[in-house]
Amino acid sequence: MWPATFGLHPKDTVKLIQTLKKMRDLGNTVLVVEHDLDMIRAADWVVDMGPGGGIHGGNILYNGPPKAIHQHPQSLTGQYLYGKRSIGIPKRRRKGNGRHITINGATQNNLKAIDVSFPLGCLIGVTGVSGSGKSSLVIETLYPHLKQRLHQSLAAAGKCGNIEGASCIDRVINIDQTATGRTPRSNPATYTGVFTTIRDLFAKTPDARVKGYRPGRFSFNESITVRKLIGIISAGGGVIYLIFNGFDFDFKINLAFFSMLRDCQIINGTIYKSSKRKRPRRKSGAAF
């Protein structure tokens, strides 16, 4: 199972652990890929991977009962499991900017004509067990009503009396885990237009010209690929520098958060068929 407790309230996690133990007691072997500390404590056996992620992982740090995992000095899991490390509670909380958005008389699904006030300018957590009404309040009522007010949306909104304070904000954005584009292959590179420039660059290589490959041949929607993506180097200010097949190339991205990139990240994976990866070997430069 992976990941078993994702999105579950602690109350529901306890029920899930009990269910998994019943499956075990019937003679089954239950293998769970998990981060939840309660699930790890309940396990009969723990295989801890690490010590870090990506190129810093891939090792077995501990393989045994959970009660002894803290004895491995590199195991972050063991340190959090037995209290050597913890996520501290903030000493100060933001009070917000003094403005509020208030929902009056919300009755969507199981909501009992509730009135709720959300302070603006701070981080708000909406909690509760599964099925308690969190999504009915926020996703089905608050968000679509604000979208109607601010963006002239025609989407249906949950039942409520009225919403006050919408004029205090100028936009509302719902960030979820749906695909960023029309297909599941969409990703930040395709959504922001970065990959369009990369595909154009691939199409300008000598091998691509000889074979008649146009930029569309290097789309994520095509079942072809080039070589491994070795890395992207950012100089800050929204400028990304690529070195491919001996050519230096740079382009600008109109997104401020890309300036946070600093170091070249190694991405171990190929996305194109071997027949499209073949090219003369060159000693200079990084390659895709």
Number of C-alpha atoms within 10 A of each C-alpha: 9 10 11 17 21 11 10 14 13 15 11 14 18 15 11 16 18 13 12 19 17 12 13 12 10 8 8 11 11 11 12 16 13 15 14 16 14 15 18 21 15 15 18 11 15 19 14 19 17 18 17 13 9 11 10 9 12 12 11 12 18 22 13 12 14 21 15 13 23 19 11 14 11 15 20 19 23 23 17 14 20 16 10 10 12 10 7 6 7 6 5 6 9 8 11 13 10 8 14 18 18 17 22 16 17 23 18 19 13 12 17 11 15 14 16 14 14 15 15 17 13 12 11 9 6 9 11 13 12 14 9 12 19 15 16 20 24 14 15 18 21 21 16 21 26 23 19 14 16 15 13 10 13 11 9 11 19 18 20 20 12 12 20 12 15 17 11 11 13 10 12 14 8 9 6 7 6 9 13 15 12 8 11 10 12 15 14 12 12 17 14 13 12 15 17 17 16 19 17 15 18 22 20 14 16 13 16 17 12 9 10 11 16 15 17 13 20 24 19 18 12 12 11 17 19 19 17 16 17 17 18 17 16 19 14 15 16 18 17 19 17 22 18 19 20 13 13 11 13 13 12 12 16 11 10 10 11 16 15 12 17 12 11 11 12 13 13 11 10 15 17 19 14 12 10 17 17 11 14 9 8 10 9 11 12 16 19 16
